[in-house]
Amino acid sequence: MKPRFTLSKSTILQQYRKVKEAADIVAFSSKTNPLVTPILEDNSDALFSIHMVNELKHIKDKRRVVFLAQAWDEQQIKELLDQKVNRFVVDNESDLDVLLLFLEKNEVREKINLLLRMKVKENTLRTERYFVFGMDSDVVKERVEQIHKKYHDKIDLGVHFHRKTQNMSEWNLGYQITRMLGEEVLQKISVINIGGGLPSEYANTNVDVLPGIFKKIEELKLFLSGWQIKLMIEPGRFIAAPAGKLYAQIIAIYDHNIIINASVYNSDMDAILVPAKLLVEGELPNGSGQAYVIKGVTPCSMDLFRYRVYLNDPKVGDMVTFLNAGAYNFTTDFCDLEKIETEVVE
């Protein structure tokens, strides 16, 4: 049996509805799993956060795109506007100045929706692993004043920020926003986008905090409504992960090591990048049964799905089903691995 993914349409829509109840606008982060995008486009009012022009092919109605610019030029801006993309996020002054120069030279048929991305301090270790997107709050405040004064007839303004994925502690947002932006800025913007970061359930995470997170989001929505500001959120993992399952077959067992016919390099790069370890259907509580390592088929020592999972007498030929496998399941060409097919199910 070849490994395969399934992607549940009903779970995608269920997760979407949960987020939509808490926020005014939901923009699905399409890079999380582009197969989710057409399902949401056809069955919801979601917008779609897009980072690369190549991703636009997944969306029919380009008016639903929120394009996050990175090192663009005036030609790319023109091409995006010609495709009816008019929602943008810029995270640095250089890209912002390119857009403003374009608007000086060109008439636009309708207002642009522009979000300025702001840096938000996170309580995380300094690892020098992550690039920090966004402008300092003082720069954002200055630019909001400038744009509101000079381009109010061409631009509707908002502010964007983002916490890293699976971040479960940075949710005291109303206080942060007021302190960093001030009341004068809040009077001049119409949207605040709090990015993604809603956690999903993995073997090494705790989703018991989710009710508290949603309560904080609802409190922020209420706070912003007092300023006539809409709350936007960009979930990716929260919508996509629970909808996906990965099915693989055990091809060898030795010394309590299980080898399966898939690899994290063509199914679960999250295991290396985040790292988020997928739950296994039917796994036993810690200390019950026998502990096994589940390793992928490649010779890489990092090709590990689970370092320790408790199972009841697995056999060669048995199927292993990984849960919450619908997010960031992109493939690589390491060892010429084949792309694993995905079946969309109801």
N, C-alpha and C positions, 0 to 999 in steps of 0.2 A: 504494500500500500504506500503510495506517495503521500508525503505530508500535505496538508491543506488547511486553509482558513475558512471559517464561516463568519458571516457578518449579519447580525440580526437587525432588520429594518425596524421592528417593533421596539427593540431596546434603544436604538438610536433616537426614535421619536419620544420615548418615555423619558430619557435623560434630557433631551432638549426641553421638554415641557417643564421639568423640574427647575431648570435654570431660568426659563422665561417667566416663571411665577415670581422669581426674585428680582429680575432686572427688567428695564424697559426695552432694551435692545440686546439681542444675542447675535454675535458675529462668530460663527464657527471657524476655528483656525484650521484651514484646509490642509496645511502641511502635515497635520497629525495623521490623517488618513483620507486621501482624496476620493476614495470610493464612498465615503460618507457624504461628501458634498452634494452630488446629484440627488441623493435620497432626501436630504434636507431642502434642497431647492424645490423639489416637486411636492413636498408635503409639509412645508412650514413657511414662516415669513422670515427666516434667518438671513442675516447678511453673512459674508464670507471674507475672513482676513486672508489676504494673499501677499506673499513676499516676493515672488518671482513672476515675471511675465509669462513664463512657461506654464504656470499653474492656471492661467486664465481659461485654458481649454476645458476645464472641468465645469465651467459655469456658463449657462446660456445667457442669462440676463445680467449683463455686466454692471447694471445699476446697483446690483446687490454686493458689489465688490468693495472692500476696504483695503486699499493698496498701501502697504508699508514700504515707503521709498528707501532706497539705499544706493547712494552714488548715482543718481539719475541725471539726465540732461534734458534740455528743452525739447528735443525730438521725442524722447520717450514720453514726456508729459503730454505732448500733442497727440501721440498715438493712443495713449490711454484715454484722453478726453474724446477722441474720435470714436472710441469704442463705447462711449457713454459711462466710463469710469470717472466718478467725480468725488469719491471719498478717499482721502489720503491721510497718512500718518507720516510725519517727518521727525527724525530723532536727533538732528544736528543742524547747526546754523547754515552750513554750506548747502545742504539740500534745500533748506528753507529759502535761502537767497536765490537759488536757481528757479524755484517756483515763483517767487515774487517778481523776478526779472521777466519771466515768461508772461505773467499777468500784466506787466507794464507794457509789453509789446503787442499783446494779443487780446482781443475781445473774447469773452466766454459766454456761451449761450445761457447757462444757468450757474447759480452760485456753487462754489466748491465747498465741500465740507472738509475742513482741515483740523486735524488733531496734532498738537505739539506734544511730543513724548518727553516726559520728565523723569529724571532719575529719582528713585525712591530707595532710601537706605534700608538694607536688609540685615537682620541679625544672623549673619552667616560667617564662617571662617574665611579669612583671606587666603585663597588657594592659587590665585593667578591663573585659574582655569577658565573663568568666564569673562567675556567682553561685557562692559557695562554700557548699555544703550541709554540714550536720553540726554537732555540738557539740564543743567542746574536749575533749580526753581527760580532763582533770581533772573536767569536768562529767559525762562518761560514767561515770567511776569512782564518783563520788559518787552518781549516780542508780542505778547497778547495786546498790550497797550498800543504798540506801533501798528499792528495789523488792524485792530479794531478802528483806529483813527483813520487810517489811509485806505483800507481795502474792505470796509464794512459792506459795500455794495457788491463785492465779488466773493467774499469768504464768510462762511459761518464757522465759528471757532469752537474748539473743544480741547481738552487735555487728555493725554493717554499716559498710563504708567503700567508697570508689569512686575509681578513677582516671579521668581524662577519656579519651574514645574515641581509639583508635589510639595510646595511650601505650605505648611499648615499653621503657621503661627503669626503671619504678618497681616492681620485683618482689622486693626483698629484704624479704619480708613477715614472716617469723618474727621477725626482729630488731626490726622496727618495732612489731609487736603486743606483744611482751614488754615493750619499753621504754615504750610508751604506756599499756598497761593494767595491767601488774603481775600477779604471781601470784595475789593475792587475788581479783581480778576473773576471771581465767581459771578459778578454782575454782567460780565462781558462774554461768557461762554454758554453754550447750549447743551454740551455733552461732556461727560467724563467717562472715559473708557478705563476700567480697572484691569484690563488684560485678562490673562487666563490664570493658571495656577491652581484651579480646583482639583483636589487630589482624587485619585481612583484607588481601588483596593488591590494591593499586592501582598506577597508573602512578608515583605519587610516594611510595610506601612501600617498606620493605624487610622482607619477612616471613622473612628468614633467621634472625631472632632468635626465631622461634616455638619451636623445640626447647628453647632455653634458658629461655623463659618457662614452658613446660609442666614442665620439670624443677624450677623454683622452686615451682610450684604443688604438685607432688607432694611436694616437701620440706616444704612448709607443712602439707599434709594429714597427713604422718607426724608432724610436730611436734605438731599439734593433737590427734591421736589419743592421744598420751600424756597429755593432759588430759581425755580423753573428750569432746572437742569435735568436732562435725561441720563440715566445710568446705563452704560453699555458694558458688556462683559464678553470676553473672547475665549470661551471654553474650547478645548480640543480633546485632551485626554479624558475629561469627565464624560463627554458624550461618546467618544469612539471606543475607549478601552473596554467597557462592559459589554459592548455589542459584539466583540470578536472572540472566537475560540480558535486555538491551534491544535490540530490533531496530528500526532506523529506516532511512529511505530518503534518499539524496542527492538533493536537489532543485535544487542549483546548485553550480557550482565557478567561482571566479574568483580570480586573484592568489594561488593556493595556499590559498584559503579554501574549505572545504567547508561548505555549509549543508544541514542535515538537517531533516526534517519533525517534529522533536520539540524540546523545550526542557528545560533543566535545571529550569525552574519547574514542569513537570508530570511529571518523571521522575527527576531526580538533584539534588535540593536540596543533597545532600552536597557537590557541586562548589563551592557558595558557602559553606556553613556550616562545613565542616571545615578546609580544602577537600580532598576526596579525588577524584582524577581517575581515571575508569574506564579500564581497559585495553580495547583494541580487538582483536577477534579477527583474527589475521593481520597485526598490525602488525609492522614490521621493526625490527631493532635501531637504536639511535640512530646517525645518520650514513649509514644505508643507504636507498636509495630517495629519495623526495622528501618534504620536511617540509611538513605541512599543519596549518592550524588547523581544528578542527571546532567550528562554531558552531551554536547553536540558532536556531529560526525567529523568535524575537521580536526587537524592536528594541533590547533591552537589551544594552549592551556587556559585561555580566557573564555573559551567556548563552553560556558557553563550556564545552563538554565537554572539549576538550583544546586547549591552547595550541600544542603541537607534537607531532605524531605522524607517523611515517614510514610511508608507504604506497606500494604499487606501482601507479601509473597508475589511480586510481579514476575512475569515470565517473558522470555523472548517471544516476539510475535504479538504481545499485548499492545493495545493502543494507549498512549498517554494523551490526555486532553488538558491543555493549558487554558485557564480562564482569564478573562479581562485582557485579552491579547490583541485588541483592535487598534491600539495606539502605537505609532512609530514602528510599525512592522515592516519597514522598508528593507530592501535587499541590497547586497553588495555583490561584486564579482569575485570576491575572495575564493580561491580554489575553484573558480568557474562554477560556483553554485548556481543551481537553477532557481528562477523566481517561483515562489510557491503561489499557486492559484487560490483565488478567493471566490467563494460562492455566497451570494447574497440570499438570505433566507428570510421568511416572514417573521 
